[in-house]
Amino acid sequence: MLDRPWIFLAVIITAAAAAAFSITRLTGWPGAGPMIFIVAVMVISRYTGKYRYGVVSSFICSVLVLFFFGPSRHNIASYVSALALMLSATFITGAMTLNLRKQMKRALDGENHSAMINNINQRLLKASGLETIYASIARCFYEFSGRPVVLYTQNENSEISARLSIPDGLMYFSGELAAAKEVFETKKPVGAGTGDCSFSSFYYLPLVHDGCVYAAAAVLYGSGLPPGEIPFEVLALIAAQASMAIQRQALIDEQQVIILEREKERMRSSFLSAISHDLRSPLTGITSACSALKHSGDSIDNTSRLQLIDDIEEEAGWLLRMVENLLSVTRVDDGSAQLIKTLEPVEEIIVEAVSRIQKRFPGLAINVSLPDEIIMLPVDATLIVQVLINLIENAARHAAGNDRIDIMAREEGKCIAFIVRDYGQGINESARKELFSVTSRKSGSSAQGLGIGLSICRSVVIAHGGTIEGYNHEEGGAEFRFTLPLEQA
């Protein structure tokens, strides 16, 4: 629409009059003037977009035609005929213009709505997690309507509550909950602009797919708003896209649960397999030694008898340590149990682990490097000592004849790093990814503890909020490093 329609009207009529006088004088045809003025009226009606400008221009052009171009200048009938003709041109052109603009507006609205739905689709596709999707849905309704939005959801006990609102802290009456319940029950829009729950100032729209209501979006319009001012169709399109996004996320979550259950079952089977392997070897040794002592009688010498007893004691000790490991991992994995953290000196933790391991490996050379200052660490001391014992014992069993083991503790920022280093064959690079898994030991391996001990170390360290890793160091051999935070979370 023109900014200055009256000026436009004056310019067009002036130009039409000039053209009419010129053409009439050149051609001598008296009908040229009326035709040009009819075209002028049509142009004014088309580009001003208002009937009043066309009517005014019709009267002006009729007067000009009557007094300057009509065959009988003072004939009232001629004036009325010219006026009727131009008014007809005005209304016909105005109707055509109005219809054209409506079509253009519908086409533009359709294009904008398509772009908006595509944008909403893209945003919902990028959103991951149910909470993020809910927030994106509320944001889409808010941006489209320009009005406050509340999103209602239903829990497992069929209790309905307002999950979130935009803007935050939006105040609304508790009675609105009745309208939200009506949406979940009827699966139809209620509230402002509808015949249901007319007391509400919100327009409630169900997010439903395949007969299941996932949520209800409430847009604040006002109870007195005429129904025509609520864009029901577009809001319904947004709701349809939102429903599909919620269902898609629900399917993803369900699939993740299935995958997690399968992984748990696989880990459970691997865990039981590792335990069975670790328990079978010492039990077989104990059984064999007991059988030899029982059936040998006096035929076995005292030295061999003592050796068999030592073997039984060693294997029984191994079984005892295995039970300790199982108890440790049970404590960590039990959701009802909490870590019993106390402030412990780092030096005492390492000394306790070293003293216990030296009883099992008397010939093992352990070099300990400690911080110069006393550092207190919030830990479950029993579990951390067990971690160090597992790592040291693992190093001792894989040192390939080298009895040297280094143990270091140092402060690194807000953490304490514990390092256990051996000088054996090192870690096979192909096994590093599953190093802390109960399946890390190859089938048939006779090395006790490699399958379950490192897995327990990882569980304990993570439960303390730390990290653990294993790699080969430059001097040859393996190095295990774990960190624990100095401050309790």
C-alpha positions in Angstrom: 0.0 0.0 0.0 1.2 3.5 -0.9 2.5 5.8 1.9 0.8 9.0 0.3 -2.3 7.8 -1.6 -3.8 11.3 -2.1 -0.7 12.6 -3.8 -0.7 9.4 -6.0 -4.4 10.1 -6.8 -3.7 13.7 -7.8 -0.7 12.7 -10.0 -2.5 9.9 -11.8 -5.6 12.1 -12.5 -3.4 15.0 -13.7 -1.4 12.6 -16.0 -4.7 11.1 -17.3 -6.1 14.5 -18.1 -3.0 15.6 -19.9 -3.0 12.3 -21.9 -6.7 12.6 -22.7 -6.4 16.2 -24.0 -3.3 15.3 -26.1 -4.7 12.2 -27.7 -8.2 13.7 -28.3 -6.5 16.7 -30.1 -4.2 14.5 -32.1 -6.8 11.9 -33.1 -10.0 13.8 -32.9 -11.6 10.8 -31.3 -13.9 11.9 -28.4 -14.0 8.5 -26.8 -10.2 8.6 -26.0 -10.8 10.8 -22.9 -13.3 8.6 -21.1 -11.2 5.5 -21.8 -8.1 7.0 -20.4 -9.9 8.2 -17.3 -11.4 4.7 -16.7 -7.9 3.3 -16.9 -6.8 6.0 -14.4 -9.6 5.0 -12.0 -8.6 1.4 -12.2 -4.9 2.2 -11.6 -5.8 4.3 -8.5 -8.1 1.5 -7.2 -5.4 -1.1 -7.8 -2.4 0.5 -6.1 -4.1 2.4 -3.2 -6.0 -0.7 -2.1 -8.9 1.3 -0.6 -12.4 1.8 -2.1 -12.6 5.4 -0.9 -9.8 6.5 -3.2 -11.4 4.8 -6.2 -14.8 6.4 -5.4 -13.3 9.9 -5.1 -11.3 9.5 -8.3 -14.4 8.3 -10.1 -16.3 11.4 -9.2 -13.5 13.7 -10.3 -12.9 11.8 -13.5 -16.7 11.8 -14.2 -16.8 15.6 -13.9 -13.8 16.0 -16.2 -15.3 13.7 -18.8 -18.7 15.5 -18.6 -17.3 19.0 -19.0 -14.4 18.5 -21.3 -14.9 15.2 -23.3 -18.7 14.4 -23.2 -20.8 14.8 -26.4 -23.4 16.8 -24.3 -21.5 18.7 -21.6 -24.6 19.7 -19.7 -26.5 16.4 -20.0 -27.2 14.9 -16.6 -27.8 11.5 -18.1 -24.3 11.6 -19.6 -22.8 12.5 -16.2 -24.6 9.7 -14.5 -23.6 7.2 -17.1 -19.9 8.2 -16.9 -20.0 8.1 -13.1 -21.7 4.7 -13.1 -19.1 3.3 -15.5 -16.2 4.6 -13.5 -17.7 3.5 -10.2 -18.2 0.0 -11.7 -14.5 0.0 -12.8 -13.6 1.1 -9.2 -15.5 -1.7 -7.5 -14.5 -4.4 -10.0 -10.8 -3.4 -9.7 -11.0 -3.1 -5.9 -12.5 -6.5 -5.6 -9.9 -8.0 -7.9 -7.1 -6.3 -6.0 -8.5 -7.4 -2.6 -8.8 -11.0 -3.8 -5.3 -10.9 -5.2 -3.9 -9.6 -2.0 -5.7 -12.3 0.0 -4.3 -14.9 -2.3 -0.8 -13.4 -1.9 -1.2 -13.2 1.9 -2.3 -16.9 2.0 0.6 -17.9 -0.2 3.0 -15.9 2.0 1.5 -17.2 5.2 1.8 -20.7 3.8 5.4 -20.2 2.9 6.2 -18.7 6.3 4.4 -21.5 8.1 6.3 -24.1 6.1 9.6 -22.4 6.9 8.5 -22.2 10.5 7.6 -25.8 10.7 10.8 -26.8 9.0 12.8 -24.7 11.5 10.9 -26.3 14.4 11.6 -29.7 12.9 15.3 -29.0 12.7 15.4 -27.7 16.2 13.6 -30.7 17.6 15.7 -33.1 15.6 18.9 -31.5 17.1 17.5 -31.7 20.7 18.5 -34.8 22.6 17.1 -35.8 25.9 13.5 -35.5 27.1 14.1 -32.3 29.2 15.8 -30.6 26.2 13.0 -31.5 23.9 10.4 -30.2 26.4 12.3 -26.9 26.6 12.5 -26.6 22.8 8.8 -27.3 22.4 7.8 -24.6 24.9 10.3 -22.2 23.3 8.7 -22.9 19.8 5.2 -22.1 21.1 6.4 -19.0 22.8 8.3 -17.7 19.8 5.4 -18.3 17.4 2.6 -16.9 19.5 4.6 -14.2 21.3 2.7 -15.1 24.5 3.6 -16.9 27.8 3.5 -20.7 27.6 3.2 -23.5 30.2 4.0 -27.1 29.5 2.1 -29.8 31.5 3.2 -33.4 31.8 1.9 -36.6 33.5 4.0 -38.9 35.6 3.8 -42.7 36.1 1.1 -42.2 38.8 -1.1 -40.2 36.4 -0.4 -37.0 38.3 -0.4 -33.9 36.2 1.9 -30.9 36.9 3.4 -27.9 35.2 6.8 -29.0 34.0 8.1 -25.7 32.8 7.0 -22.2 31.8 8.3 -19.4 29.6 9.0 -16.9 30.9 10.3 -18.4 34.1 8.3 -17.8 37.2 5.1 -17.3 35.3 2.1 -16.9 37.7 -1.1 -18.8 37.0 -4.1 -19.9 39.0 -4.2 -23.4 40.4 -7.5 -23.9 38.8 -5.7 -24.1 35.4 -4.7 -27.6 36.5 -8.3 -28.7 35.9 -8.1 -27.5 32.3 -4.8 -29.4 31.9 -6.5 -32.6 33.2 -9.4 -32.1 30.8 -6.8 -32.1 27.9 -5.3 -35.4 29.0 -8.7 -37.0 29.4 -10.4 -35.7 26.2 -7.3 -35.4 24.0 -8.8 -32.3 22.6 -8.0 -28.5 22.8 -9.7 -26.7 25.6 -9.6 -23.2 27.2 -9.7 -19.8 25.5 -11.4 -19.7 22.1 -13.0 -23.1 22.6 -16.3 -24.2 24.2 -14.6 -26.3 27.0 -13.1 -24.8 30.2 -14.1 -21.3 29.1 -13.0 -20.0 32.6 -9.3 -20.4 31.5 -7.3 -17.7 30.0 -5.0 -20.3 28.3 -5.5 -22.1 25.1 -4.6 -25.8 25.9 -3.4 -28.0 23.1 -2.6 -31.8 23.6 0.6 -33.2 22.3 -0.8 -36.5 21.2 0.5 -39.3 18.9 -1.1 -42.7 18.2 -3.7 -42.0 20.8 -1.2 -41.2 23.6 -1.0 -37.8 25.2 2.6 -37.0 26.0 2.1 -33.4 27.2 -0.2 -30.4 27.1 0.9 -26.9 25.9 -0.9 -23.9 27.4 -0.7 -20.6 25.5 -1.9 -17.5 27.4 -4.4 -15.6 25.2 -7.1 -14.3 27.5 -10.6 -15.6 28.1 -12.2 -12.8 26.1 -10.2 -13.3 22.9 -12.3 -14.0 19.8 -11.7 -17.6 18.4 -10.6 -16.1 15.0 -7.5 -14.5 16.6 -6.1 -17.8 17.7 -4.1 -19.6 14.9 -5.4 -23.0 15.7 -4.1 -24.7 12.5 -0.5 -23.5 13.0 -0.5 -24.3 16.7 -1.8 -27.8 15.7 1.1 -28.2 13.3 3.6 -27.3 16.0 1.9 -29.7 18.4 2.1 -32.5 15.8 5.9 -32.0 15.3 6.4 -31.8 19.1 4.5 -35.0 19.6 6.6 -36.9 17.1 9.8 -35.5 18.7 8.7 -36.7 22.1 7.8 -40.2 20.8 11.1 -40.4 18.9 13.0 -39.6 22.1 10.8 -42.2 24.0 11.8 -44.8 21.5 15.4 -43.9 21.8 15.3 -44.1 25.6 13.6 -47.4 25.4 16.2 -48.7 23.0 18.9 -47.4 25.3 17.4 -49.3 28.2 17.4 -52.5 26.2 21.0 -52.0 25.1 22.0 -51.2 28.7 20.2 -54.4 30.0 22.0 -56.4 27.3 25.3 -54.9 28.3 24.7 -55.5 32.0 23.9 -59.2 31.2 27.0 -59.5 29.1 29.1 -57.9 31.9 27.4 -60.1 34.4 28.3 -63.2 32.4 31.9 -62.0 31.9 32.2 -61.2 35.6 31.0 -64.6 36.6 33.3 -66.2 34.0 36.3 -64.3 35.4 35.4 -65.2 39.0 35.0 -68.9 38.1 38.4 -68.9 36.4 40.0 -67.1 39.3 38.5 -69.4 41.9 39.0 -72.7 40.0 42.8 -72.5 40.0 43.4 -72.1 43.8 40.7 -74.6 44.6 42.2 -77.2 42.3 45.6 -76.6 44.0 44.2 -76.9 47.5 42.3 -80.1 46.5 45.3 -81.7 45.0 47.6 -80.8 47.9 45.0 -82.1 50.4 44.6 -85.3 48.4 48.4 -85.9 48.3 48.7 -85.4 52.1 45.8 -87.7 52.8 46.8 -90.6 50.6 50.6 -90.4 50.8 50.8 -91.5 54.4 54.4 -91.9 55.6 55.7 -92.3 52.1 56.2 -88.5 51.7 59.1 -86.8 53.3 58.8 -83.9 55.7 60.1 -81.4 53.2 57.5 -82.3 50.6 54.8 -82.3 53.3 55.7 -78.8 54.4 55.8 -77.7 50.7 52.3 -79.0 50.2 51.1 -77.2 53.4 52.7 -73.9 52.1 50.9 -74.4 48.8 47.6 -74.8 50.6 48.3 -71.7 52.7 49.2 -69.7 49.6 46.2 -70.7 47.6 43.9 -70.2 50.6 45.4 -66.7 51.0 44.7 -66.0 47.4 41.0 -67.1 47.9 40.8 -64.8 50.9 42.1 -61.8 48.8 39.6 -62.7 46.1 36.8 -62.6 48.6 38.0 -59.2 49.8 37.9 -57.9 46.2 34.4 -59.2 45.8 33.3 -57.5 49.0 35.0 -54.3 47.8 33.2 -54.2 44.5 29.9 -55.1 46.2 30.2 -52.1 48.4 31.0 -49.8 45.5 28.2 -51.1 43.2 25.5 -51.3 45.9 23.3 -48.2 45.5 22.2 -48.4 49.1 25.8 -48.3 50.5 27.8 -45.1 50.8 31.5 -44.6 50.8 32.8 -44.1 54.3 35.2 -41.2 53.7 37.6 -39.9 56.3 40.6 -37.7 56.1 43.6 -40.0 55.8 47.3 -39.2 55.4 48.5 -40.2 51.9 51.7 -41.7 53.5 49.7 -44.1 55.8 47.6 -45.4 52.9 50.7 -46.3 50.9 52.5 -47.7 53.9 49.5 -50.0 54.7 49.3 -51.3 51.2 53.1 -51.9 50.9 53.3 -53.7 54.3 50.5 -56.0 53.3 51.9 -56.8 49.9 55.4 -57.5 51.3 54.0 -60.3 53.4 52.8 -62.0 50.2 56.0 -61.2 48.2 58.9 -61.0 50.6 61.5 -60.7 47.9 59.8 -57.8 46.1 61.8 -54.5 46.0 59.4 -51.6 46.4 60.7 -48.0 46.0 58.3 -45.5 47.5 58.3 -41.7 46.7 56.1 -39.5 48.8 55.4 -35.7 49.0 57.6 -33.7 51.4 54.5 -32.4 53.3 51.8 -34.4 54.9 48.7 -34.4 52.7 45.3 -35.4 54.1 43.0 -37.1 51.6 39.2 -37.6 52.0 38.8 -41.3 51.0 37.5 -44.7 52.1 40.9 -45.9 53.2 40.0 -49.6 53.1 39.0 -49.4 49.5 42.0 -47.3 48.3 44.4 -49.6 50.1 42.7 -52.5 48.2 43.2 -50.6 44.9 47.0 -50.1 45.7 47.3 -53.8 46.7 45.7 -54.9 43.4 47.9 -52.7 41.3 51.1 -53.7 43.1 50.2 -57.4 43.0 49.3 -57.1 39.3 52.8 -55.4 38.7 54.5 -58.2 40.7 52.9 -61.0 38.8 53.7 -59.4 35.4 57.2 -58.1 36.1 58.9 -60.9 34.0 61.5 -61.6 36.6 62.3 -58.0 37.5 61.4 -57.6 41.2 61.6 -53.8 41.1 58.4 -51.8 41.6 58.1 -48.0 42.0 55.2 -46.4 43.9 54.8 -42.6 43.8 52.3 -40.1 45.1 52.4 -36.4 44.2 50.1 -33.4 44.3 48.7 -32.3 41.0 46.4 -29.2 41.3 43.4 -30.2 43.3 44.2 -33.9 43.1 46.6 -36.5 44.4 48.1 -38.8 41.8 49.2 -42.4 42.7 51.5 -44.2 40.4 52.5 -47.9 40.4 55.3 -48.7 37.9 56.9 -52.0 37.0 59.8 -52.9 34.6 58.3 -56.0 33.0 57.0 -56.6 29.5 54.5 -53.8 29.6 50.9 -53.7 28.3 49.8 -55.0 25.0 48.5 -52.1 23.0 45.6 -54.1 21.6 44.4 -54.8 25.1 44.5 -51.2 26.4 40.9 -50.4 25.6 39.6 -53.2 27.7 42.3 -53.0 30.4 39.9 -52.3 33.2 37.2 -54.7 32.0 36.6 -58.1 33.6 37.0 -59.5 30.1 40.5 -58.1 29.6 42.2 -61.4 30.4 42.4 -63.8 27.5 40.8 -67.1 27.8 43.1 -69.8 29.3 45.3 -67.3 31.1 46.7 -68.5 34.3 47.5 -65.0 35.7 45.3 -64.6 38.7 43.6 -61.4 39.4 44.1 -59.6 36.0 40.5 -60.1 35.0 38.7 -58.8 38.1 41.4 -56.8 40.1 41.8 -54.0 37.6 38.0 -53.8 37.2 37.6 -53.3 40.9 40.3 -50.6 40.9 38.4 -48.7 38.3 35.1 -49.0 40.1 36.6 -47.8 43.4 38.4 -44.8 41.9 35.4 -43.6 39.9 33.3 -43.9 43.0 35.7 -41.5 44.7 35.4 -39.1 41.8 38.8 -39.9 40.4 40.3 -41.3 37.2 42.5 -44.3 36.4 44.6 -45.2 33.4 47.3 -47.7 32.3 50.1 -47.3 29.8 53.7 -48.2 29.0 56.4 -45.9 30.2 59.6 -45.0 28.4 62.0 -47.1 30.6 60.0 -50.3 29.8 57.2 -51.9 31.7 53.7 -50.9 32.6 52.6 -47.9 34.6 49.2 -47.5 36.3 48.1 -44.0 37.4 45.0 -43.0 39.3 44.0 -39.6 40.8 41.8 -38.7 43.7 40.3 -35.3 44.5 41.7 -33.4 47.5 38.3 -32.0 48.3 35.2 -34.0 49.0 32.4 -33.3 46.6 
